[in-house]
Amino acid sequence: MSARDAAPAERLVFLGTGTSVGIPMIGCDCAVCRSGDPRNHRRRTSLYLAAAGRHVVVDTPPDFREQVLAYGVPRVDAVLFTHSHADHLFGFDDIRRFNTIQDSIIPAYGHPDTMADVRRVFNYIGDRRNREGLMRPLVTFHDVEEPFNLGDLRVQPLPVEHGERATYGYLFETGRCRVAFVPDCHAMVESVVERLRGVDIMILDALRHRPHPTHLTVAQSLELLGRIGAGEAYLVHMCHDLDHAATSAILPAGVHVSYDGLTLSL
């Protein structure tokens, strides 16, 4: 039995765990960028979730094609966008291969401002079948500001602060498990913290130790995780300041450093 055949039916996979430049970073010879530990090799952040009969991708970074090939994503029933920064968006054209495999139009969801940016950047994308020989993504665009359902999977958009762009995290609920993904964030209002309290799995931004104007530091992330009180928590969207092993060694029980390809059974 292959590793892909053995994958649990309901799972989440960290397709990428790095910040906007990825790790190794171009032109850098620091210890993390030169590391032989594969957990320090980080593609841009993205998540795949298979739950309640749905296959969902959150964000399509420039590495999207490599990610779905490397980790065996079998289909995509929906794409969710956290925001429209390039490192979360610019692999979206590769969704067209799933149109062909599935013979279906794929819905995409996000904040109205985010979806306006997606439509502008990918202005050739629509939901009409292409002429024979033309390969363009087939997508329906959905502005969301309230919770919605993907079949039996409940999805709650979570507005968080991340610079000037409208940004969401997402809370997924299957009836048996609650999973939250907030990869880009530097502040979170109390009402969102309350919605997240006690989630089974919390995935949260932790860029580095030094302060940053639009991302949480490790210390800030840990403080926020303490308020949320998740069953298990995973740090994500990390830069080359954070070595996997060294960072793992200083984290409290129940908090982990994510890495590309990490798969959690739901």
C-alpha positions, -999 to 999 in steps of 0.1 A, spaced: 0 0 0 14 34 -10 16 63 15 -11 81 -6 -34 50 -4 -29 49 34 -38 85 39 -68 90 63 -101 98 47 -106 129 68 -74 149 72 -56 182 68 -23 186 51 0 216 54 8 222 18 32 251 27 43 267 60 66 295 50 63 332 46 61 352 13 97 345 2 97 308 11 126 289 27 154 287 15 152 324 6 169 336 -26 204 348 -20 206 338 17 232 315 33 219 315 69 218 283 88 181 277 83 183 284 45 212 260 43 197 235 67 196 198 58 165 193 79 136 190 54 113 206 79 131 239 74 123 238 36 91 258 35 69 266 5 45 295 7 16 289 32 -14 269 20 -37 242 35 -56 212 22 -86 199 42 -105 167 34 -136 166 57 -173 158 56 -170 146 20 -154 178 7 -119 186 -5 -110 222 3 -79 242 -5 -72 274 15 -50 298 -6 -32 290 -39 4 304 -36 29 305 -64 40 270 -52 5 255 -56 13 231 -85 43 217 -67 24 214 -35 -5 193 -49 19 171 -68 42 166 -37 13 158 -13 -11 140 -35 -41 163 -34 -67 142 -53 -94 168 -60 -105 203 -51 -142 210 -44 -137 246 -33 -110 272 -29 -110 296 0 -89 328 0 -76 344 32 -66 376 14 -51 388 -19 -14 391 -13 7 375 -40 20 347 -18 -15 334 -12 -30 340 -47 -6 336 -76 -9 299 -82 -47 301 -88 -44 294 -125 -33 259 -118 -68 251 -105 -77 245 -142 -62 210 -140 -88 200 -114 -115 213 -137 -104 188 -163 -99 159 -139 -133 165 -122 -152 178 -152 -166 205 -130 -167 242 -122 -150 250 -89 -163 276 -65 -140 301 -49 -148 321 -17 -134 351 1 -140 386 15 -157 408 -11 -125 430 -14 -103 399 -18 -126 384 -45 -126 418 -64 -88 415 -65 -89 379 -76 -113 389 -105 -90 417 -115 -58 397 -115 -74 367 -132 -97 386 -154 -98 358 -180 -114 333 -155 -151 326 -157 -176 298 -155 -182 292 -193 -168 261 -209 -137 269 -230 -134 262 -267 -116 230 -275 -79 233 -270 -81 263 -246 -71 257 -210 -86 283 -187 -99 278 -151 -136 274 -147 -146 291 -115 -176 307 -98 -167 336 -74 -185 340 -41 -182 370 -18 -187 358 18 -191 377 51 -212 352 70 -208 314 78 -217 291 49 -218 254 42 -199 232 18 -221 202 20 -219 191 56 -188 211 62 -196 244 81 -172 273 73 -170 305 93 -149 334 79 -130 351 107 -120 387 101 -85 394 114 -60 423 112 -32 420 87 -20 453 73 -43 472 50 -58 443 31 -91 427 42 -80 393 57 -98 362 69 -90 332 88 -114 303 87 -131 280 112 -142 246 99 -167 225 117 -177 189 108 -198 180 138 -170 159 152 -141 183 149 -134 220 148 -103 233 130 -92 269 126 -66 283 101 -54 319 106 -21 321 87 -17 359 84 -26 380 114 -11 406 137 -42 413 159 -75 395 166 -105 411 182 -121 394 213 -152 383 194 -131 362 171 -111 348 200 -144 338 216 -155 320 184 -122 300 184 -122 291 221 -117 254 226 -112 244 190 -96 210 185 -69 222 161 -57 258 159 -32 269 132 -18 303 137 6 328 123 40 331 140 65 348 117 95 352 139 107 364 173 113 400 163 83 423 160 66 428 126 40 453 117 16 428 100 24 394 116 24 378 150 57 370 167 61 336 183 55 352 218 24 370 206 11 338 190 16 318 222 -2 345 242 -31 344 218 -31 306 218 -33 306 256 -65 327 253 -80 304 227 -72 272 246 -71 248 216 -67 211 220 -36 212 198 -20 242 181 4 246 152 26 276 142 26 285 106 38 312 81 73 312 94 104 329 81 140 318 81 146 332 116 129 301 130 147 268 129 123 239 133 141 219 160 152 250 180 117 265 179 100 232 188 123 229 219 110 262 235 72 257 229 48 246 256 30 213 256 3 211 229 19 237 206 39 225 176 59 239 147 42 229 114 62 217 84 54 211 47 36 178 43 26 175 79 -7 155 78 -32 154 107 -60 129 109 -94 143 117 
